[in-house]
Amino acid sequence: MPSEKQSAIRELPFKPPFEWERLLRFFGGRSTAGVEAVENGVYLRAIEWHGDAGTLAVSRHAEDNALIVLLEGKVSRHADELIGPLSRMFGLDADPKSIRRHLAADPWLAPLLKTAPGLRVPGAWSAFELIVRTIVGQQVSVKAATTIVGRLVERAGERIEHHAHEATSWRFPAPDALAAADLTAIGMPGKRVAALQGFAHAVAIGDVPVDAPEVDLADRRKTLLALPGIGPWTVEYVAMRAWRDADAWPASDLVLMQAMTGRDPALLKLAHQRARAEAWRPWRAYVAMHLWNEIADRTRNNRGG
């Protein structure tokens, strides 16, 4: 932890209900070792903002409909500026009642909404970080992807000196560092390593504006999809989480496809599933989360997403 005693606390309000435990389960199951962690109901990570470093801790307020954000270190001077990004990361802008009104009429979704009425779409601290993880996670399990991303951090990331909390003592690799890293025997096929480093290089030289809200969402989708090794599933998953598109729909996700055919065996073709999902606009990302959450509740693991 930084030696400075600087700190700041902010309360970020949300509209209830709010599935905090399920949100933490999602983050925790995908946390990058050394970079972020979920411990005792608190989300933790080391962060940097405008060159100032520090530690972030987010927990749920014990009484009010709010999250408590604790920033320690020099980054705390940006506390007010960070309210927006953190609110998006934890889905605090959502109005669960409006979403429920639209989706609950669907007999497939009504029981899921009853079980988890305040489910959020988890965001991301960094779009670059999320895209790296998503490329790594193509066609492998969540657990395997988490393991490989942890190796990427050790090879190309930066260890934070004199950091008191071991679980958050690394900075995620910068685009240029990841592009240049030796990823031999990292546990990924050669083509996926090439896709990953090609993406990192494109970000490093400014060709792919992944963290640029001023760039039109359709243009961001088009630019990312044009890169070798990146397909529609990756783009839609990133749009859901990093770009906060509430209507993003990763149609080719295996778990989503199985969930739909399990409810209607006639929906074997992707085109038929896409047609069925049209009724869920403009909240298809929330439907994806509910379907993934149903599996996670049933199996108590982190399949999907």
LOVEXKE-925698 format. One record per residue: z, y, x of N, C-alpha, C, CB in turn; residue in three letters. Coordinates in steps of 0.05 Angstrom, whole numbers, plus 5000, padded with zeros to 4 digits. Glycine has a CB too. Layout:
! LOVEXKE-925698
REC  n_pz  n_py  n_px  ca_pz  ca_py  ca_px  c_pz  c_py  c_px  cb_pz  cb_py  cb_px  type
REC     Z     Y     X      Z      Y      X     Z     Y     X      Z      Y      X   ALA
...
END
This chain:
! LOVEXKE-925698
REC  n_pz  n_py  n_px  ca_pz  ca_py  ca_px  c_pz  c_py  c_px  cb_pz  cb_py  cb_px  type
REC  5000  4976  5017   5000   5000   5000  5000  5025  5018   5025   5000   4981   MET
REC  4986  5046  5010   4985   5070   5026  5013  5081  5032   4968   5091   5013   PRO
REC  5016  5093  5055   5042   5103   5063  5051  5128  5047   5043   5109   5092   SER
REC  5032  5143  5037   5038   5167   5022  5054  5160  4996   5013   5182   5014   GLU
REC  5071  5178  4989   5087   5173   4965  5074  5185  4940   5115   5185   4968   LYS
REC  5050  5194  4943   5036   5206   4921  5031  5185  4899   5009   5218   4929   GLN
REC  5035  5193  4874   5030   5175   4852  5025  5191  4826   5054   5155   4848   SER
REC  5013  5178  4807   5008   5191   4781  5008  5170  4760   4981   5207   4781   ALA
REC  5018  5177  4736   5019   5159   4713  5004  5172  4690   5048   5151   4705   ILE
REC  4987  5157  4677   4973   5167   4654  4975  5146  4632   4944   5174   4660   ARG
REC  4977  5155  4607   4976   5137   4584  4948  5139  4571   4998   5143   4563   GLU
REC  4935  5117  4567   4908   5116   4556  4910  5104  4528   4888   5101   4574   LEU
REC  4906  5120  4507   4909   5109   4480  4886  5091  4471   4912   5132   4460   PRO
REC  4891  5074  4453   4871   5057   4441  4876  5054  4411   4869   5029   4454   PHE
REC  4855  5046  4397   4857   5041   4368  4865  5011  4365   4831   5048   4353   LYS
REC  4887  5006  4351   4895   4978   4347  4877  4965  4326   4925   4976   4339   PRO
REC  4877  4938  4326   4892   4920   4344  4878  4918  4371   4894   4892   4332   PRO
REC  4893  4907  4391   4883   4905   4418  4892  4879  4430   4893   4930   4435   PHE
REC  4873  4863  4439   4879   4836   4450  4883  4838  4480   4856   4816   4443   GLU
REC  4906  4849  4488   4911   4854   4516  4913  4828  4532   4937   4870   4519   TRP
REC  4927  4808  4521   4930   4783   4535  4903  4769  4540   4949   4764   4520   GLU
REC  4886  4770  4520   4859   4757   4523  4842  4773  4543   4845   4756   4496   ARG
REC  4845  4799  4543   4830   4816   4562  4839  4809  4591   4834   4846   4556   LEU
REC  4865  4807  4594   4876   4799   4621  4867  4771  4629   4906   4801   4621   LEU
REC  4866  4753  4610   4857   4726   4616  4828  4727  4626   4858   4708   4591   ARG
REC  4811  4743  4614   4784   4745   4622  4782  4757  4651   4768   4763   4603   PHE
REC  4796  4779  4655   4796   4791   4682  4808  4772  4703   4812   4818   4681   PHE
REC  4831  4760  4695   4845   4743   4714  4828  4719  4723   4871   4734   4703   GLY
REC  4814  4707  4704   4798   4684   4710  4774  4690  4728   4789   4671   4685   GLY
REC  4767  4716  4730   4744   4724   4746  4752  4743  4768   4724   4737   4728   ARG
REC  4777  4746  4774   4786   4765   4794  4777  4756  4822   4816   4768   4793   SER
REC  4769  4775  4838   4760   4770   4865  4784  4770  4883   4739   4791   4874   THR
REC  4789  4747  4896   4812   4744   4913  4813  4765  4935   4812   4716   4927   ALA
REC  4836  4778  4938   4839   4799   4957  4833  4827  4948   4823   4793   4981   GLY
REC  4816  4828  4927   4807   4854   4916  4822  4862  4891   4777   4854   4911   VAL
REC  4826  4843  4874   4840   4849   4848  4856  4824  4840   4819   4856   4826   GLU
REC  4875  4829  4822   4893   4808   4813  4905  4815  4786   4915   4802   4834   ALA
REC  4913  4794  4772   4929   4798   4747  4955  4784  4752   4914   4786   4722   VAL
REC  4977  4799  4751   5004   4788   4756  5024  4799  4736   5012   4795   4785   GLU
REC  5037  4781  4723   5059   4788   4704  5050  4809  4684   5083   4799   4720   ASN
REC  5026  4805  4672   5017   4823   4651  5006  4849  4662   5038   4828   4632   GLY
REC  5000  4851  4687   4990   4876   4699  4964  4870  4714   5011   4888   4718   VAL
REC  4944  4887  4710   4919   4886   4726  4922  4904  4750   4895   4895   4708   TYR
REC  4916  4893  4774   4920   4907   4799  4894  4907  4816   4943   4894   4815   LEU
REC  4889  4929  4830   4868   4928   4850  4871  4953  4868   4840   4927   4837   ARG
REC  4861  4951  4892   4858   4974   4909  4832  4988  4902   4858   4966   4940   ALA
REC  4833  5015  4901   4809   5030   4893  4804  5053  4912   4812   5040   4864   ILE
REC  4780  5064  4910   4773   5088   4925  4757  5106  4907   4758   5081   4951   GLU
REC  4763  5132  4908   4748   5151   4891  4744  5177  4906   4764   5156   4864   TRP
REC  4719  5184  4910   4713   5208   4926  4726  5208  4953   4721   5233   4910   HIS
REC  4727  5185  4965   4738   5183   4992  4768  5180  4994   4730   5206   5007   GLY
REC  4782  5181  4971   4811   5178   4971  4818  5150  4962   4824   5199   4953   ASP
REC  4835  5136  4977   4842   5108   4971  4869  5107  4958   4841   5091   4996   ALA
REC  4874  5084  4946   4900   5079   4933  4900  5053  4918   4907   5102   4915   GLY
REC  4921  5050  4902   4924   5026   4886  4926  5032  4856   4950   5011   4895   THR
REC  4913  5015  4841   4913   5018   4812  4929  4995  4799   4884   5018   4801   LEU
REC  4946  5002  4780   4961   4982   4764  4959  4990  4735   4991   4980   4774   ALA
REC  4950  4971  4718   4947   4977   4690  4962  4957  4674   4917   4977   4682   VAL
REC  4979  4967  4655   4995   4949   4638  4995  4960  4610   5024   4947   4649   SER
REC  5004  4944  4591   5005   4954   4563  5032  4967  4558   5001   4930   4544   ARG
REC  5031  4989  4544   5055   5003   4536  5072  4985  4518   5049   5030   4522   HIS
REC  5097  4985  4523   5115   4967   4508  5118  4974  4478   5143   4966   4520   ALA
REC  5113  4999  4471   5117   5008   4444  5093  5022  4431   5141   5027   4443   GLU
REC  5079  5038  4446   5057   5054   4435  5030  5039  4439   5056   5081   4449   ASP
REC  5010  5049  4423   4983   5038   4425  4969  5052  4449   4967   5042   4399   ASN
REC  4977  5043  4473   4966   5055   4497  4969  5036  4520   4980   5082   4503   ALA
REC  4952  5040  4540   4956   5027   4566  4969  5047  4585   4929   5016   4577   LEU
REC  4985  5037  4603   4997   5054   4624  4983  5049  4650   5028   5048   4626   ILE
REC  4973  5071  4662   4958   5070   4687  4976  5082  4709   4931   5084   4685   VAL
REC  4981  5067  4729   4996   5077   4753  4978  5078  4776   5022   5060   4759   LEU
REC  4974  5102  4788   4958   5105   4812  4976  5113  4834   4936   5127   4807   LEU
REC  4974  5099  4857   4990   5106   4880  4972  5111  4904   5010   5083   4886   GLU
REC  4980  5130  4920   4964   5138   4943  4948  5163  4938   4946   5115   4952   GLY
REC  4931  5170  4956   4915   5194   4954  4897  5195  4929   4899   5199   4979   LYS
REC  4889  5171  4920   4871   5169   4897  4885  5181  4872   4863   5141   4891   VAL
REC  4911  5183  4872   4926   5193   4849  4919  5222  4842   4956   5191   4853   SER
REC  4908  5237  4862   4901   5265   4856  4877  5267  4837   4893   5279   4883   ARG
REC  4863  5244  4833   4840   5243   4815  4848  5230  4788   4817   5228   4828   HIS
REC  4873  5229  4782   4882   5215   4758  4868  5223  4732   4912   5219   4754   ALA
REC  4865  5249  4728   4852   5258   4703  4822  5251  4703   4855   5289   4700   ASP
REC  4809  5252  4726   4781   5245   4727  4776  5216  4723   4770   5253   4755   GLU
REC  4796  5199  4728   4794   5170   4726  4799  5160  4697   4813   5157   4745   LEU
REC  4809  5178  4680   4815   5169   4653  4790  5158  4639   4826   5193   4636   ILE
REC  4767  5172  4642   4743   5162   4629  4734  5135  4639   4721   5182   4633   GLY
REC  4730  5132  4666   4722   5106   4676  4741  5083  4669   4719   5108   4706   PRO
REC  4767  5088  4670   4786   5067   4664  4786  5061  4634   4814   5075   4673   LEU
REC  4782  5081  4617   4781   5076   4589  4757  5058  4582   4779   5102   4573   SER
REC  4734  5063  4596   4711   5046   4592  4715  5018  4602   4686   5059   4605   ARG
REC  4728  5016  4625   4733   4990   4637  4749  4972  4619   4747   4993   4664   MET
REC  4768  4983  4605   4786   4967   4588  4778  4968  4559   4814   4976   4592   PHE
REC  4755  4979  4553   4745   4979   4525  4761  4996  4506   4744   4951   4516   GLY
REC  4773  5018  4515   4791   5033   4498  4776  5051  4478   4809   5050   4515   LEU
REC  4750  5055  4482   4735   5071   4463  4727  5056  4438   4710   5082   4477   ASP
REC  4731  5030  4437   4723   5014   4414  4740  5020  4390   4725   4984   4421   ALA
REC  4727  5018  4367   4741   5020   4341  4740  4993  4328   4727   5042   4323   ASP
REC  4760  4976  4332   4758   4948   4322  4755  4945  4292   4783   4933   4331   PRO
REC  4765  4965  4277   4763   4963   4248  4734  4966  4239   4780   4984   4234   LYS
REC  4719  4985  4252   4691   4989   4246  4675  4964  4253   4680   5014   4260   SER
REC  4681  4953  4277   4667   4929   4285  4672  4906  4266   4675   4921   4314   ILE
REC  4697  4903  4258   4704   4881   4240  4690  4885  4213   4734   4880   4237   ARG
REC  4689  4909  4203   4676   4914   4177  4647  4904  4178   4677   4943   4169   ARG
REC  4634  4908  4200   4606   4900   4202  4602  4870  4205   4592   4915   4225   HIS
REC  4619  4858  4221   4615   4830   4228  4629  4810  4210   4624   4826   4256   LEU
REC  4650  4818  4197   4666   4799   4182  4652  4787  4158   4692   4812   4173   ALA
REC  4630  4799  4149   4615   4788   4127  4600  4763  4135   4596   4808   4116   ALA
REC  4597  4758  4160   4583   4734   4170  4603  4711  4170   4571   4739   4199   ASP
REC  4597  4689  4156   4616   4667   4155  4622  4654  4182   4606   4646   4136   PRO
REC  4603  4656  4201   4608   4646   4227  4630  4662  4241   4583   4646   4244   TRP
REC  4630  4688  4237   4647   4706   4252  4674  4712  4239   4633   4731   4257   LEU
REC  4676  4710  4213   4700   4717   4199  4725  4703  4211   4698   4710   4170   ALA
REC  4725  4677  4216   4749   4664   4227  4754  4673  4256   4746   4635   4226   PRO
REC  4734  4680  4271   4738   4688   4298  4751  4716  4299   4711   4689   4314   LEU
REC  4742  4733  4281   4754   4760   4279  4782  4759  4269   4737   4778   4260   LEU
REC  4789  4740  4253   4816   4736   4244  4834  4727  4266   4817   4716   4221   LYS
REC  4824  4710  4283   4840   4700   4306  4844  4721  4327   4826   4676   4318   THR
REC  4824  4737  4333   4826   4757   4354  4814  4784  4344   4811   4748   4380   ALA
REC  4828  4797  4326   4816   4821   4313  4813  4845  4331   4834   4829   4290   PRO
REC  4826  4845  4354   4824   4868   4372  4811  4861  4398   4851   4879   4377   GLY
REC  4793  4842  4398   4780   4833   4422  4762  4855  4433   4764   4807   4417   LEU
REC  4764  4860  4459   4747   4880   4472  4726  4867  4490   4764   4900   4489   ARG
REC  4705  4882  4496   4686   4873   4517  4696  4884  4543   4657   4884   4511   VAL
REC  4704  4866  4562   4715   4875   4587  4694  4891  4603   4726   4852   4604   PRO
REC  4702  4913  4614   4684   4929   4630  4685  4920  4659   4689   4958   4628   GLY
REC  4680  4939  4677   4681   4933   4706  4688  4959  4721   4654   4922   4716   ALA
REC  4702  4956  4743   4708   4979   4759  4683  4989  4773   4729   4972   4781   TRP
REC  4665  4970  4781   4641   4977   4795  4618  4961  4785   4644   4973   4825   SER
REC  4596  4974  4777   4572   4959   4768  4561  4943  4791   4551   4979   4757   ALA
REC  4561  4954  4816   4551   4939   4839  4567  4913  4842   4552   4956   4864   PHE
REC  4593  4916  4842   4610   4892   4845  4604  4871  4824   4639   4901   4844   GLU
REC  4601  4880  4799   4596   4862   4777  4569  4848  4780   4598   4876   4750   LEU
REC  4549  4863  4788   4522   4851   4791  4523  4830  4814   4501   4873   4797   ILE
REC  4537  4836  4835   4539   4817   4857  4551  4791  4846   4556   4828   4880   VAL
REC  4573  4794  4831   4586   4770   4821  4567  4755  4801   4612   4778   4807   ARG
REC  4552  4770  4785   4535   4758   4766  4512  4743  4779   4523   4779   4747   THR
REC  4501  4754  4800   4480   4739   4815  4492  4714  4827   4468   4757   4838   ILE
REC  4515  4716  4839   4528   4692   4850  4533  4672  4829   4555   4700   4864   VAL
REC  4540  4681  4805   4548   4663   4783  4525  4650  4768   4565   4677   4764   GLY
REC  4501  4656  4775   4478   4643   4762  4479  4613  4766   4451   4655   4772   GLN
REC  4481  4598  4744   4479   4569   4744  4502  4555  4758   4453   4561   4757   GLN
REC  4525  4569  4761   4549   4556   4771  4572  4563  4753   4555   4563   4801   VAL
REC  4594  4549  4756   4617   4554   4739  4631  4580  4747   4637   4531   4741   SER
REC  4648  4590  4729   4663   4614   4735  4681  4609  4760   4681   4622   4710   VAL
REC  4693  4586  4762   4710   4580   4784  4695  4580  4810   4724   4553   4780   LYS
REC  4671  4567  4810   4655   4566   4835  4646  4594  4843   4630   4548   4830   ALA
REC  4638  4610  4823   4629   4638   4829  4652  4654  4842   4619   4651   4804   ALA
REC  4676  4651  4831   4699   4665   4841  4704  4657  4870   4724   4659   4824   THR
REC  4702  4632  4876   4706   4622   4904  4686  4635  4923   4705   4592   4905   THR
REC  4661  4635  4915   4640   4645   4932  4643  4675  4936   4612   4639   4921   ILE
REC  4649  4690  4915   4653   4719   4918  4676  4725  4937   4658   4732   4890   VAL
REC  4697  4709  4936   4719   4712   4955  4710  4709  4983   4741   4692   4949   GLY
REC  4691  4690  4988   4680   4687   5015  4663  4711  5023   4663   4661   5017   ARG
REC  4649  4722  5004   4633   4747   5010  4651  4769  5019   4617   4755   4985   LEU
REC  4674  4772  5006   4692   4793   5013  4702  4790  5041   4716   4794   4993   VAL
REC  4709  4765  5049   4719   4760   5076  4698  4765  5097   4730   4731   5077   GLU
REC  4673  4760  5090   4651   4763   5110  4642  4792  5112   4628   4746   5104   ARG
REC  4641  4806  5090   4628   4832   5090  4646  4855  5080   4604   4832   5073   ALA
REC  4670  4848  5070   4688   4869   5060  4704  4882  5082   4706   4857   5039   GLY
REC  4722  4899  5074   4739   4914   5093  4768  4909  5086   4732   4944   5092   GLU
REC  4783  4899  5105   4812   4895   5101  4826  4922  5103   4823   4875   5121   ARG
REC  4845  4927  5085   4860   4952   5084  4885  4948  5102   4867   4960   5055   ILE
REC  4886  4964  5123   4909   4961   5141  4935  4971  5128   4903   4977   5167   GLU
REC  4957  4958  5135   4983   4965   5126  4986  4966  5095   4991   4993   5137   HIS
REC  4971  4948  5082   4972   4947   5053  4993  4927  5045   4944   4939   5041   HIS
REC  5012  4935  5028   5035   4919   5022  5029  4895  5004   5056   4936   5010   ALA
REC  5008  4897  4988   5003   4877   4968  4980  4860  4976   4998   4889   4940   HIS
REC  4985  4835  4985   4964   4818   4996  4942  4813  4977   4977   4792   5005   GLU
REC  4948  4811  4951   4927   4804   4931  4906  4825  4927   4940   4797   4905   ALA
REC  4912  4850  4937   4893   4872   4933  4888  4886  4960   4903   4892   4912   THR
REC  4888  4871  4982   4887   4883   5008  4859  4885  5020   4905   4868   5027   SER
REC  4839  4880  5004   4811   4882   5013  4795  4900  4996   4798   4854   5014   TRP
REC  4776  4914  5009   4756   4930   4994  4731  4912  4991   4749   4957   5008   ARG
REC  4719  4913  4967   4695   4898   4963  4673  4907  4981   4686   4900   4933   PHE
REC  4655  4890  4990   4634   4898   5009  4617  4921  4998   4616   4875   5015   PRO
REC  4611  4940  5016   4592   4961   5009  4564  4950  5009   4595   4985   5029   ALA
REC  4546  4962  4994   4518   4951   4993  4505  4946  5020   4501   4969   4977   PRO
REC  4508  4966  5038   4495   4962   5064  4508  4939  5080   4496   4988   5080   ASP
REC  4534  4937  5078   4548   4915   5093  4540  4888  5082   4578   4919   5091   ALA
REC  4538  4885  5055   4531   4860   5043  4502  4853  5050   4534   4861   5013   LEU
REC  4484  4873  5050   4456   4868   5056  4452  4857  5085   4440   4893   5053   ALA
REC  4470  4866  5103   4467   4858   5131  4484  4835  5139   4474   4882   5149   ALA
REC  4501  4825  5122   4520   4804   5129  4507  4777  5134   4541   4801   5107   ALA
REC  4519  4761  5151   4510   4734   5156  4523  4716  5134   4519   4723   5185   ASP
REC  4506  4707  5116   4515   4691   5093  4508  4661  5096   4504   4702   5067   LEU
REC  4505  4653  5121   4499   4625   5126  4522  4607  5116   4495   4620   5157   THR
REC  4515  4586  5102   4535   4566   5092  4556  4580  5074   4549   4552   5115   ALA
REC  4548  4600  5059   4566   4613   5041  4571  4597  5016   4556   4641   5034   ILE
REC  4553  4578  5011   4556   4561   4987  4536  4567  4965   4584   4564   4976   GLY
REC  4515  4582  4972   4494   4589   4954  4467  4580  4964   4493   4620   4949   MET
REC  4448  4573  4946   4421   4566   4954  4408  4590  4968   4404   4557   4930   PRO
REC  4389  4584  4986   4376   4605   5002  4363  4626  4985   4357   4593   5020   GLY
REC  4350  4618  4963   4337   4637   4946  4356  4656  4933   4320   4623   4925   LYS
REC  4380  4646  4926   4400   4663   4913  4412  4682  4934   4421   4647   4900   ARG
REC  4416  4673  4958   4425   4691   4980  4405  4713  4984   4430   4675   5006   VAL
REC  4379  4706  4984   4358   4726   4988  4358  4746  4965   4331   4713   4990   ALA
REC  4362  4736  4941   4363   4754   4917  4387  4773  4919   4364   4739   4891   ALA
REC  4410  4762  4927   4434   4778   4930  4431  4800  4951   4458   4760   4937   LEU
REC  4421  4792  4974   4419   4812   4996  4396  4832  4991   4415   4798   5022   GLN
REC  4375  4822  4976   4354   4840   4969  4364  4862  4949   4331   4825   4956   GLY
REC  4381  4853  4931   4393   4872   4912  4411  4892  4927   4409   4857   4890   PHE
REC  4428  4882  4944   4446   4899   4959  4430  4920  4976   4464   4883   4978   ALA
REC  4409  4911  4988   4392   4929   5004  4380  4951  4986   4370   4914   5019   HIS
REC  4370  4942  4963   4358   4961   4944  4378  4983  4935   4346   4947   4920   ALA
REC  4402  4974  4931   4423   4994   4923  4430  5012  4947   4449   4979   4914   VAL
REC  4431  5000  4971   4439   5015   4994  4419  5038  5000   4441   4997   5018   ALA
REC  4393  5033  4995   4373   5053   5001  4367  5071  4977   4348   5040   5011   ILE
REC  4381  5066  4955   4378   5084   4932  4356  5077  4912   4374   5111   4941   GLY
REC  4345  5053  4915   4323   5045   4897  4333  5035  4870   4306   5024   4910   ASP
REC  4358  5026  4869   4369   5015   4844  4394  5030  4838   4375   4984   4847   VAL
REC  4394  5048  4818   4417   5065   4811  4436  5050  4792   4408   5091   4799   PRO
REC  4452  5031  4802   4468   5015   4784  4492  5030  4772   4478   4991   4799   VAL
REC  4503  5049  4787   4526   5064   4777  4518  5093  4771   4549   5064   4798   ASP
REC  4496  5096  4756   4486   5123   4750  4483  5128  4720   4459   5127   4765   ALA
REC  4504  5137  4707   4502   5141   4678  4481  5161  4670   4529   5150   4668   PRO
REC  4472  5178  4688   4452   5198   4681  4424  5185  4678   4451   5220   4702   GLU
REC  4421  5160  4689   4396   5146   4686  4395  5131  4660   4392   5126   4710   VAL
REC  4373  5133  4646   4370   5121   4620  4375  5090  4621   4342   5126   4608   ASP
REC  4389  5080  4601   4397   5052   4601  4372  5034  4602   4413   5045   4577   LEU
REC  4352  5041  4588   4327   5025   4588  4315  5024  4616   4307   5035   4568   ALA
REC  4316  5046  4631   4306   5048   4658  4323  5031  4677   4304   5077   4668   ASP
REC  4349  5032  4673   4367   5015   4690  4361  4986  4686   4396   5021   4684   ARG
REC  4357  4978  4661   4350   4950   4655  4323  4942  4669   4347   4946   4624   ARG
REC  4303  4959  4666   4277   4954   4677  4278  4951  4707   4257   4976   4668   LYS
REC  4292  4970  4720   4294   4970   4749  4308  4945  4760   4308   4995   4759   THR
REC  4330  4937  4747   4345   4914   4755  4329  4888  4750   4372   4912   4741   LEU
REC  4316  4887  4728   4300   4863   4721  4276  4859  4740   4290   4865   4692   LEU
REC  4267  4880  4751   4243   4878   4769  4250  4866  4796   4232   4906   4773   ALA
REC  4276  4864  4803   4283   4853   4829  4280  4822  4829   4312   4860   4835   LEU
REC  4272  4811  4852   4269   4782   4854  4296  4767  4849   4258   4774   4881   PRO
REC  4295  4746  4833   4319   4730   4829  4337  4740  4807   4334   4728   4854   GLY
REC  4329  4761  4793   4346   4772   4771  4330  4770  4745   4354   4802   4777   ILE
REC  4342  4756  4726   4329   4751   4701  4343  4765  4678   4328   4722   4695   GLY
REC  4334  4761  4653   4345   4775   4630  4374  4769  4625   4329   4767   4605   PRO
REC  4384  4745  4631   4412   4739   4627  4430  4757  4644   4419   4710   4633   TRP
REC  4423  4760  4669   4438   4777   4687  4438  4806  4677   4427   4775   4716   THR
REC  4415  4816  4670   4412   4843   4661  4429  4848  4636   4383   4851   4656   VAL
REC  4428  4830  4617   4443   4834   4592  4473  4832  4596   4434   4814   4571   GLU
REC  4481  4814  4614   4510   4811   4619  4520  4837  4633   4515   4787   4637   TYR
REC  4505  4847  4651   4512   4872   4665  4512  4895  4644   4493   4879   4688   VAL
REC  4493  4896  4627   4492   4917   4606  4516  4916  4588   4467   4914   4589   ALA
REC  4525  4892  4581   4549   4889   4565  4573  4902  4579   4555   4860   4560   MET
REC  4578  4894  4603   4603   4900   4617  4603  4926  4633   4611   4877   4634   ARG
REC  4583  4928  4650   4583   4952   4668  4571  4977  4654   4567   4946   4693   ALA
REC  4551  4973  4638   4537   4995   4625  4546  5000  4597   4507   4991   4626   TRP
REC  4564  4984  4587   4578   4989   4561  4558  4990  4538   4594   5014   4562   ARG
REC  4538  4973  4538   4519   4971   4516  4531  4951  4496   4491   4962   4525   ASP
REC  4542  4962  4474   4555   4945   4454  4536  4926  4440   4569   4963   4433   ALA
REC  4510  4930  4443   4490   4913   4430  4476  4894  4449   4470   4930   4415   ASP
REC  4485  4894  4474   4473   4876   4494  4477  4847  4485   4484   4880   4522   ALA
REC  4457  4830  4491   4459   4802   4482  4446  4784  4502   4444   4799   4454   TRP
REC  4462  4770  4518   4452   4751   4538  4444  4725  4525   4474   4745   4560   PRO
REC  4420  4726  4513   4412   4705   4494  4410  4677  4507   4385   4712   4483   ALA
REC  4403  4676  4533   4400   4650   4546  4425  4638  4557   4379   4652   4567   SER
REC  4448  4651  4552   4473   4640   4561  4478  4613  4549   4496   4660   4555   ASP
REC  4484  4593  4565   4486   4566   4556  4509  4563  4535   4491   4547   4579   LEU
REC  4531  4576  4540   4554   4573   4521  4547  4585  4494   4579   4586   4533   VAL
REC  4534  4609  4495   4526   4621   4469  4506  4604  4454   4514   4649   4475   LEU
REC  4487  4593  4469   4467   4576   4456  4480  4551  4444   4445   4567   4476   MET
REC  4498  4539  4458   4512   4516   4447  4529  4523  4423   4530   4503   4469   GLN
REC  4542  4547  4424   4558   4555   4401  4541  4559  4376   4572   4581   4408   ALA
REC  4517  4569  4379   4499   4574   4356  4487  4548  4346   4477   4592   4364   MET
REC  4478  4530  4363   4467   4505   4353  4489  4487  4342   4453   4490   4376   THR
REC  4514  4491  4352   4536   4476   4340  4542  4484  4311   4561   4480   4357   GLY
REC  4536  4509  4305   4539   4518   4277  4515  4512  4260   4545   4548   4278   ARG
REC  4492  4512  4272   4467   4507   4257  4448  4492  4275   4454   4533   4246   ASP
REC  4447  4465  4273   4430   4449   4291  4400  4457  4289   4433   4420   4285   PRO
REC  4392  4471  4268   4364   4479   4266  4357  4501  4286   4358   4488   4238   ALA
REC  4377  4514  4297   4372   4537   4315  4369  4527  4344   4394   4557   4313   LEU
REC  4349  4510  4348   4345   4499   4375  4330  4517  4393   4330   4472   4372   LEU
REC  4311  4532  4382   4295   4550   4399  4308  4577  4402   4267   4554   4386   LYS
REC  4304  4588  4426   4316   4614   4432  4307  4636  4413   4310   4622   4461   LEU
REC  4282  4634  4405   4271   4654   4386  4286  4653  4360   4241   4650   4382   ALA
REC  4293  4629  4351   4308   4627   4325  4336  4638  4329   4308   4597   4316   HIS
REC  4348  4633  4352   4375   4644   4356  4374  4674  4358   4386   4632   4382   GLN
REC  4354  4685  4371   4351   4714   4372  4349  4726  4344   4327   4722   4389   ARG
REC  4334  4713  4327   4331   4722   4299  4357  4721  4284   4310   4705   4285   ALA
REC  4372  4700  4288   4398   4698   4275  4417  4720  4285   4411   4670   4281   ARG
REC  4415  4728  4310   4433   4748   4321  4426  4776  4312   4432   4747   4351   ALA
REC  4402  4780  4300   4394   4807   4292  4414  4818  4272   4367   4806   4279   GLU
REC  4426  4801  4256   4445   4811   4235  4470  4823  4248   4453   4788   4217   ALA
REC  4475  4818  4273   4499   4827   4286  4496  4854  4300   4509   4807   4307   TRP
REC  4471  4865  4300   4467   4891   4312  4484  4912  4296   4437   4899   4312   ARG
REC  4495  4932  4309   4493   4939   4338  4517  4930  4354   4491   4969   4340   PRO
REC  4529  4907  4346   4554   4898   4359  4550  4870  4372   4577   4898   4340   TRP
REC  4527  4863  4381   4522   4836   4390  4539  4829  4415   4493   4832   4397   ARG
REC  4546  4849  4432   4562   4843   4455  4590  4833  4446   4565   4868   4473   ALA
REC  4600  4844  4424   4626   4835   4414  4624  4807  4403   4636   4855   4393   TYR
REC  4602  4800  4391   4598   4773   4381  4598  4753  4405   4571   4770   4365   VAL
REC  4584  4761  4426   4585   4744   4450  4613  4739  4460   4568   4756   4472   ALA
REC  4629  4761  4460   4656   4758   4469  4673  4740  4451   4670   4785   4471   MET
REC  4668  4742  4425   4683   4725   4406  4676  4695  4410   4678   4734   4377   HIS
REC  4650  4690  4414   4641   4663   4418  4652  4651  4444   4611   4661   4417   LEU
REC  4651  4667  4465   4663   4659   4491  4693  4655  4488   4657   4679   4514   TRP
REC  4706  4673  4474   4735   4672   4471  4743  4647  4455   4745   4697   4456   ASN
REC  4727  4639  4436   4733   4615   4421  4735  4591  4439   4712   4610   4399   GLU
REC  4716  4589  4458   4716   4567   4478  4740  4569  4496   4690   4568   4494   ILE
REC  4746  4593  4505   4769   4597   4523  4795  4590  4509   4770   4626   4533   ALA
REC  4798  4598  4483   4822   4591   4468  4824  4560  4465   4821   4604   4440   ASP
REC  4802  4547  4460   4802   4519   4455  4808  4503  4480   4775   4510   4444   ARG
REC  4797  4511  4503   4799   4496   4527  4820  4507  4547   4773   4494   4541   THR
REC  4829  4532  4541   4848   4546   4558  4837  4549  4586   4874   4531   4559   ARG
REC  4811  4553  4588   4799   4559   4614  4781  4583  4611   4784   4534   4626   ASN
REC  4762  4587  4629   4746   4611   4628  4717  4605  4628   4753   4628   4652   ASN
REC  4708  4587  4612   4679   4582   4609  4667  4606  4595   4674   4556   4593   ARG
REC  4642  4611  4602   4628   4632   4589  4633  4659  4602   4635   4634   4560   GLY
REC  4611  4673  4608   4613   4700   4618  4620  4702  4648   4633   4715   4603   GLY
END
